[in-house]
Amino acid sequence: MQPADLSERLRGTMLLVLLACLPGVLVLLWQHGWGMLFNLLLCAGAALAFEAIALKLQQRPVLPSLNDGSALVSATLLAVALPAYPPWWVPVTATASAMLLGKHLYGGVGKNPFNPAMLGYAVALLTFPQHMTQWPGTQLLDLGTSLQHVFGLSIGEQPDAWAQATILDGLRHNRSLTMDELFASHPGFGHFGGKGSEWVNLAFLAGGLLLLQRKVISWHTPVGLLASLFVISLLCWNGSGSDSNGSPLLHLLSGSTMLAAFFIATEPVSGPRSPWGRLLFGAGVGLLIYLIRTWGNYPDGGAFAVLLMNLGVPALERWAERRQAVST
């Protein structure tokens, strides 16, 4: 296949991924308003800028690489994973890390051993922990207040009416309330999972099914991740007691579960190529997500789960090759 044909094929795939992201993005815009829009604009602008800088430094043509859409896909996934309304330097730093450390440090498209968007997210979480754990509540901010939060240089605490702990934080630190009492008292809980995040997860599930139908991704990684998360949360579920870690449905419809299953863990370059490798990769990500959510100190765990499993990809591929050799 000629390089021009490969570029066109990559561009077509990236456009489909962006289209599949659209339902989830629209729900997030509906829920978080200007904050999510600013995230998208800042991440997209920074991704294109740092991509161009990196290509110039490598003396490679800029426009063909900018047109392939890979930078915009990484920017979109990073933007929807970040909390809404962080100061502008948080998404810019995260995007710079994704483009430079996660992608071009290893040679650009097709050579990155780690998921670029999740590497950028992890850098932002470790560098700006205060801002990365301030998640907006149900109150929408007007344009003026949004501009102040994002582009003002204040680093003080946000008003309680604006920011609240996520339900995963509430669940992890709960010591006295039953699940029914927690759902009734915590403003972040909805019917089955996080209030609002239920719809976000269903929207990304719809987009993920489109990717499966168009054969952009295979079923192995999403099924492995969701099945693993379901099984471990079912085994560790203690009903509605105060020591419960949450039902399987809560974990499937909270946080970034569907985004991780269909859009992040399925990144083809940093993940396994073989079907068995993908299935085990997804299962490992699902297990790690549950462990980090339940006993870790981070708000969700998807980013670190994916990055840790990226480290295990060579071993998974070797195992899959030996299994295939034995079966033949």
Buried (B, 14 or more C-beta within 10 A) or exposed (E): EEEEEEBBEBBBBBBBBBBBBBBBBEBBBBBBBBBBBBBBBBBBBBBBBBBBBBBEEEEEEBEEBBBBBBBBBBBBBBBBBBBBBBBBBBBBBBBBBBBBBBBBBBEBBEEBBBBBBBBBBBBBBEBBEEBBBBBBBEEBBEEEBBEBBBEEEEEEEBEEEBBBBBBBBBBBEBEEBBBEEBBEEBEBBBEBBBBBBBBBBBBBBBBBEBBBEBEBBBBBBBBBBBBBBBBBBEEBBEEBEEEBBBBBBBBBBBBBBBBBBBBBBBBBBBBBEBBBBBBBBBBBBBBBBBBBBBEBEBBBBBBBBBBBBBEBBEEBBEBBEEEEEEEE
